[in-house]
Amino acid sequence: MSKDFRGVVWDVDGVLIDSEPLHLSSLMTTCARYGFDFDAVDNARWLGKSFIDMWQGIPELRSFGLTLDELRDEIVDLYISRVDGAMARGPAPELVARLAARDVVPACASSSPRRIVEANVAAVGVADYLSAVLGREDVAEGKPAPDLYLLAVERLGLAPADCLAVEETPPRVWPRPRRPASLPSPGPTP
């Protein structure tokens, strides 16, 4: 790409940090505590869905005697207690720092709860570089809607056309770059 971008909005899970195994482990451990065997087959079915969707679609979760928020907090607390900088994904955290040093303003936008996002960016050492850190609760509609990315760009004080989105999700689920509200993306990261 030949365009000079003024900002970059990073996805976190799968881009800056290899977090999927820890997300699954935290969910499985918490479910097991209440006698429910959430396994890899369940994970494949619900991967990429919001926790609210899981809560509504898996009746066993509602049988634990906890509210949605209590169960989510328990899973998030377990996740945060285990997140580690060794989970950093390749050169991405270093690239955040290098781009920030070149005055390309970075932000992150994730479908995870903001507490997890904050723990992840701290663990991989990029928290101090980010001008905006957004989680799922910051917008009414989560991914694949562009709302998280657009809010991040707004918080950076930039226009979408001046920013690049770095996301590991295959581009087929994202708005096409020709849509005026969309951020350009170089495609999925390896």
C-alpha positions as CSV (number, residue, x, y, z in Angstrom):
1,M,0.0,0.0,0.0
2,S,1.4,3.4,-0.9
3,K,-0.9,5.5,1.3
4,D,0.6,7.1,4.4
5,F,-1.8,6.4,7.3
6,R,-1.9,8.6,10.3
7,G,-3.5,6.0,12.6
8,V,-3.7,2.3,13.1
9,V,-6.5,0.5,14.9
10,W,-5.4,-2.9,16.1
11,D,-7.6,-5.9,16.9
12,V,-6.1,-7.5,20.0
13,D,-7.1,-11.2,20.2
14,G,-5.3,-13.1,17.5
15,V,-3.3,-10.0,16.3
16,L,-1.4,-8.7,19.3
17,I,-1.8,-11.7,21.5
18,D,-2.5,-15.4,21.0
19,S,-5.3,-15.4,23.5
20,E,-7.8,-18.0,22.1
21,P,-6.4,-21.0,24.2
22,L,-6.6,-18.9,27.4
23,H,-10.1,-17.7,26.6
24,L,-11.2,-21.4,26.1
25,S,-9.3,-22.6,29.1
26,S,-10.9,-19.9,31.3
27,L,-14.4,-20.7,30.0
28,M,-13.9,-24.5,30.4
29,T,-12.5,-24.2,33.9
30,T,-15.3,-22.0,35.1
31,C,-18.0,-24.2,33.5
32,A,-16.4,-27.3,35.1
33,R,-16.6,-25.6,38.5
34,Y,-20.4,-25.7,38.1
35,G,-20.6,-29.2,36.6
36,F,-20.9,-28.3,32.9
37,D,-18.4,-29.8,30.4
38,F,-17.9,-27.0,27.9
39,D,-15.6,-28.8,25.4
40,A,-13.8,-28.1,22.1
41,V,-16.9,-29.0,20.1
42,D,-18.9,-26.4,22.0
43,N,-16.1,-23.9,21.5
44,A,-16.1,-24.5,17.7
45,R,-19.8,-23.8,17.6
46,W,-19.6,-20.6,19.7
47,L,-16.2,-19.2,18.6
48,G,-16.5,-15.6,17.6
49,K,-19.9,-15.1,19.2
50,S,-20.5,-12.7,22.1
51,F,-20.9,-14.0,25.6
52,I,-24.5,-12.8,25.6
53,D,-25.2,-15.0,22.6
54,M,-23.6,-17.9,24.5
55,W,-25.7,-17.1,27.6
56,Q,-28.9,-17.1,25.6
57,G,-28.0,-20.2,23.5
58,I,-26.5,-22.5,26.1
59,P,-29.2,-23.2,28.8
60,E,-26.6,-24.9,31.1
61,L,-24.9,-21.5,31.6
62,R,-28.1,-20.1,33.1
63,S,-28.3,-23.1,35.5
64,F,-25.2,-22.1,37.6
65,G,-27.2,-19.9,39.9
66,L,-25.2,-16.8,38.7
67,T,-26.3,-13.8,36.7
68,L,-24.9,-13.2,33.3
69,D,-22.6,-10.5,34.7
70,E,-21.4,-12.7,37.6
71,L,-20.5,-15.5,35.3
72,R,-18.8,-13.3,32.9
73,D,-16.8,-11.6,35.7
74,E,-15.7,-15.0,37.0
75,I,-14.4,-16.0,33.6
76,V,-12.8,-12.6,33.0
77,D,-11.1,-12.7,36.5
78,L,-9.7,-16.1,35.8
79,Y,-8.5,-15.0,32.3
80,I,-6.8,-11.9,33.7
81,S,-5.0,-13.9,36.5
82,R,-3.4,-16.1,33.8
83,V,-2.6,-13.7,30.9
84,D,1.1,-13.5,30.2
85,G,3.4,-11.5,28.0
86,A,4.7,-14.7,26.5
87,M,1.4,-14.9,24.6
88,A,2.4,-11.9,22.4
89,R,1.8,-12.7,18.8
90,G,5.0,-12.4,16.7
91,P,6.3,-9.0,15.8
92,A,2.9,-7.2,16.2
93,P,3.6,-5.6,19.7
94,E,7.0,-4.3,18.4
95,L,5.3,-2.9,15.3
96,V,2.9,-1.0,17.5
97,A,5.8,0.7,19.2
98,R,7.7,1.3,15.9
99,L,4.7,2.9,14.3
100,A,4.0,5.1,17.3
101,A,7.6,6.3,17.2
102,R,6.8,7.4,13.6
103,D,3.8,9.4,14.8
104,V,1.3,6.9,13.5
105,V,-1.3,7.0,16.3
106,P,-2.3,3.5,17.5
107,A,-5.6,2.4,19.1
108,C,-7.1,-1.0,19.7
109,A,-10.6,-2.3,19.3
110,S,-11.6,-5.7,20.5
111,S,-14.8,-7.8,20.9
112,S,-13.5,-8.9,24.3
113,P,-14.6,-7.1,27.5
114,R,-12.5,-4.0,28.1
115,R,-10.9,-5.5,31.3
116,I,-9.5,-8.3,29.2
117,V,-8.4,-5.9,26.5
118,E,-6.6,-3.8,29.0
119,A,-4.9,-6.9,30.6
120,N,-3.9,-8.1,27.1
121,V,-2.3,-4.9,26.0
122,A,-0.5,-4.5,29.3
123,A,0.8,-8.1,29.2
124,V,2.3,-7.6,25.7
125,G,3.8,-4.2,26.5
126,V,1.8,-1.9,24.3
127,A,-0.6,-0.2,26.7
128,D,1.5,3.0,27.0
129,Y,1.5,3.4,23.2
130,L,-2.2,3.2,22.7
131,S,-4.3,6.4,22.5
132,A,-7.6,4.5,22.7
133,V,-8.5,1.1,24.1
134,L,-11.9,-0.2,23.3
135,G,-13.8,-3.3,24.3
136,R,-17.2,-4.8,23.3
137,E,-19.1,-2.8,25.9
138,D,-18.1,0.5,24.3
139,V,-20.5,0.2,21.3
140,A,-24.1,-0.9,20.8
141,E,-23.2,-3.3,18.0
142,G,-20.1,-5.5,18.1
143,K,-18.1,-7.0,15.2
144,P,-18.6,-7.7,12.4
145,A,-20.2,-4.2,12.5
146,P,-17.5,-1.5,12.1
147,D,-18.7,0.4,15.2
148,L,-15.6,-0.5,17.4
149,Y,-13.2,0.6,14.7
150,L,-15.1,3.8,13.9
151,L,-15.3,4.8,17.6
152,A,-11.5,4.2,17.9
153,V,-10.9,6.4,14.9
154,E,-13.1,9.1,16.4
155,R,-11.2,8.9,19.7
156,L,-8.0,9.3,17.7
157,G,-9.4,12.5,16.2
158,L,-8.9,11.1,12.7
159,A,-11.0,10.2,9.7
160,P,-11.5,6.6,8.7
161,A,-9.7,7.1,5.4
162,D,-6.6,8.2,7.4
163,C,-6.4,4.9,9.4
164,L,-5.5,1.3,8.8
165,A,-7.4,-1.6,10.5
166,V,-5.3,-4.6,11.5
167,E,-7.6,-7.6,12.0
168,E,-7.1,-11.3,11.8
169,T,-10.7,-12.1,10.8
170,P,-11.0,-13.1,7.1
171,P,-12.0,-10.0,5.1
172,R,-15.1,-11.7,3.8
173,V,-17.0,-10.8,7.0
174,W,-15.9,-7.2,7.1
175,P,-17.4,-4.3,5.2
176,R,-15.8,-3.8,1.8
177,P,-13.2,-0.9,1.8
178,R,-15.3,1.0,-0.8
179,R,-17.9,1.7,1.9
180,P,-17.3,5.3,3.1
181,A,-17.5,4.4,6.8
182,S,-14.9,1.6,6.5
183,L,-11.3,1.6,7.3
184,P,-8.9,0.0,4.8
185,S,-7.4,-3.2,5.9
186,P,-4.3,-5.0,4.5
187,G,-6.2,-8.3,5.0
188,P,-5.8,-10.9,7.6
189,T,-2.6,-11.1,9.6
190,P,-0.6,-14.3,9.5
